[in-house]
């Protein structure tokens, strides 16, 4: 039996954190997703969800008597996708080794942005004070990241070993400044992470092709349709903001033939009740859809995320 790729949501909100009684079920931390494939740990985005993830990685490393090894993938460099990194515990451990990948016009773009976020007087600890072994790499669309047993490397079309974790990327312009979408493949299992994108009429055909037949698509679904269209009293239309509706996400999932769809990057003003309602609307279109929540762990083989969504929603009825 082949091993599972597991996906765990540590932060599912967009824009800014929203702790409180109305966000207990789905959580209030900003974007961070952990992916485990064999011995490899991948972290997608470093919103505030990366803070509890860091504590968990430290606990696991101590239990296994090893050091933290992780690959961090930044979809883009907006604040809600980087704001947790200064509080990521493993980055302060000299024994930890972190490979950080993200967009940028130069090799220094990602490193410079993180340095800027931690410049005094706005933050007391600089990036240089985070003394884990850190490797920063800027990505371009042809790049492919390959993870082998003791190696993390970039290729552009070279053959890969069957046991390699392969990470492909696609640049989308459906968000201000552009955003990277990642496709992670291992042992015939596939995850696509497509946060902070806005749907097109008929769907983004490049993304449809990129996400084709994925086991799990994590897709931005920040706004309800009335919110997006400016039909809610006191709220302006959000067309052009670079975020989607659940209906847009479902349309893309159907066209790409994915197995499961996780609605992601929830609007910070939306309560748990609102997210349950949006989840139900999405499931009426694409039954294998669910709203991502903090703490939810999914096996790509067993489809446990869908089972959770169906049973939890039934409890609400």
N, C-alpha and C positions, 0 to 999 in steps of 0.2 A: 504493500500500500504506500503510495507516495505521500510525502509530508505536506501539510497544509501551509499555505500562506495565511497568516492571521493579520487582521487589521483592527486597530483599537482607536477609538475617537477620544482625544484628550481635550479638545476645544472645538466647538462647532458654531460659534457666533461670528458675526461680521462686525466690523467698525470699532467696537469697544466692548470691554467686559461688562456683563450685567448680572451681578450676584443679586439674590433676593428671593423672597417667597414665591414669586410668580415664575421663576425660572429653574425651580428645583429639578423637575423631571428631565429637562433637556440640557440644563447646565448653562453657565454664563461665561465660560472662558472662550477666548478668541482662538482662531484656527490653529490646530495642531493634530496631526494624524500619525500614529505609529504603525509601521509595517514590519512584520518579522517573516523572513524567508530563510529557512535553515538557520545557519549561525549568524545571519546578517540582520542588523537593526537599521531601519530607515525611518527618518522623521521628516514629514512633509509640513513645512511652515513652522514658524516659531512664535505664534501668538501666545497668550498667557497659559494656554494648555500645556506648553512645554515645561512649565514650572513643576507641576506634580509629576509629569513624565520623568523629569530629571531625578526626582526623589526615588521614583520606582526603579530607574536604571541603576542608581547607586545601590539600592537595596539588593537588586538581583546580582550585581557585580560582587558585592560583599558575600552573598550567599554562595556564589559559584567560585569565590576566591580568584577572581579575574579582574580585568580592568574594562571600563566602558569603551566600546568601539561602536561608532555610529556614523551614518551618512545622513547629512541634513540637506534637504532639497527645498529651496525657496521658490515659490511660484512667482513672486514679485516682491518688491521692497517697500510696500506701503506699511504704515506703522502697525496696523493690526496683525500683520504677518511676521513682524520682527520684535514686537514689544516685550515678549517674554524671554528673549535670549539673554539679556543681562542677568537674569535670575535662574539660569539653567545650571544647576549644581555641578554636573560633570565637567563643565567648561573650566572649573577652578581646580580640578584634580590633575596634577602633572602626569599621572599614569594613564589618563584617558586620551584617546585618539579620535579626533573628529574630522571628517571630510565634509566641507561645506561647499555646496554648489548653488548657483543662482544666476539670474540674468545680469548682463552688464556689457557696456561697450568696451571695457578693458578688463584685464585680469584682476585689477585692483578695485573694481566697482563695488562688489559685495563687501569686501573687507573695509573699504573706506566708509560705506554707509553704516556698517555696524560700529565702526570707530566713532563716527559722528554722533550716533545715538548715545554714546557713553562718554561724551566729552564733559569735563567739569565746566561750569558749575551745575549743569543740568543732571549729572550723575557722578557719584564719587569714585567709581571704580572703572578704569579704562579697559579697553579690549586687551591691551598688553598685560594687564593684571590677571586676566583669565588664562592661567598657565597650563592648560591642557595642550597637547600637541594638536595644532590646528592647520589644516590645509585648505586654502580658499581657491576655488576655480570658477571662472565665469564661463557660461555655456552659450553656444550658438546652436541654431536649429539642427544642423546636421550631426551634432555630437550625440554619442551614445555612451552611457556610463555602464561599465561592466564590473561586477563584483565577483571575484573568485575567492578561493579559500583565504589567501593572504595578500590580496591585491585589489586595489580600486583604481581603475584606469579609464581613460577616455578613448573612444575609437570613432571612426567614421566609416562604418560598413564592413569592418573586418569580421571574420568568422569568430564565433564564440563557442566555448565548451558547453556541453549539455547541462552541466551543473551550475553554470553561471547565472547570476541574477542580472537581467538586462533592463536598463532604464532608458527609454526613448523620450524625446520631448518634441512638443509642437508649440510654436509661438502663436498666440492669439492676439488680435488687435481689438477685441471686443471688451476692453477695459482700459481706462485712461493709463497711458504709458506702456501698455502691453502687458501680457502675463504668459507664463509658461505652464503648459499642461503636461503632465507626466503619465507615461504608460510603463508600468512595472510588470515584468514577466519572469516567471520562474516555474519550471516543471509543468508547463502547460496551463498555469494559472495566471490570470491577468487582472490587474487593477488599473483603472484610469482615474486620475485626480484632475478635475476641471473646475476649480473654484474661481470666483471673480471674473465671470464671463457673462455676456448678455446674449440672449438668443436672437437669431435671425429669422426672418420669414422663411418658413420651410426648413429651418434648421441650418446650422453651420456645416456645409458639406465636407469641409476638411476635417472637422472634428468627428463627424459621422464615420468617416473612413478611419480616423486615428483610433477611435474607441470601438471599432468593429469587434463584436463577439466577446467583449470583456466580461469577466465574471462579476465584477463590481465596478460601477461608474459612480464616483462621488462628484456631484454636480451642484454648482451654485443654484440656490433657489431662494434668494433673500426676500423677495417681495411677493405679496399676494397680487393677483391680477388687478383688483380695484386700486390698490396702492400704486402699482406700476403705472396705471393709466390715469392717475390723478383723480380718482372717483371717491376718495375718502375725504370727508370734511376736515379742513385745516391742514391737509397734507398735499404737497405738490406732486406732480407726476415725476417718476424716477426714470423715465425713458432716457437713455443715454448715460446713465450712471455707471454702466458696466456690470450690472447684475441681472439675474434671470428670475422668472417665476417658476413655481412647480410645474406648471403646464409646459413651459419651454423645456424644462429638464426632461419631462416625460416624452415629449416629442422627439428629443434627441435620443433618448434611451430606446424608444421603439425603432427609430430609423437605424440605429447602430446594432440592434439585436443583442443588447446586453442582458445578462442574467438577472442582476439586481441593480437598483438605483437608490443611492443615499442622497437625500435632499440636504444641502449643506449651506453654511455661511448664513445662518438665520439672522434676520433683522433684530437688532438689540431691543427694539421696542415691543417685540412680539412675546406674549406670555406663552406658557405651556399650553393653555387652552387654544390659543391661536394656532400653534404648531400642530396640535392634534387635528384641528380642523383642516389645515393645509395638507397634512398627511393623508387624511381621508379623501380629499379631493384628488390628490395624486394617485391614490390606489384605485380610484374609479376609472382612471385612464390607463395606468400601468400597474397592475396588481403587485408586482414585485418591487414597489417603491416604499420607502420608509424615511421618516425624518431622523437624521443622525442625532445622537445624544451622547453626552459625556459618559464614558465608562462602557459603552457598547463595544463588544469584541466580536468580530465576524471571522469565521473560517470560510475561505473562498470555495472549498470543496463541499462543505456540509450546508452552506447557505443559512447559517444560524441567525444571521441578522434579520432575514425575512421572517423566520419563525418568531423572533422576538417581537417584531413590529406587529405581526398578525395577532399574537396572543395578548400583547399589551393593549392594542387598540380594542380588542374584544372586551377587555376588562372595563373599558371606559363606557361601553354601551349599556 
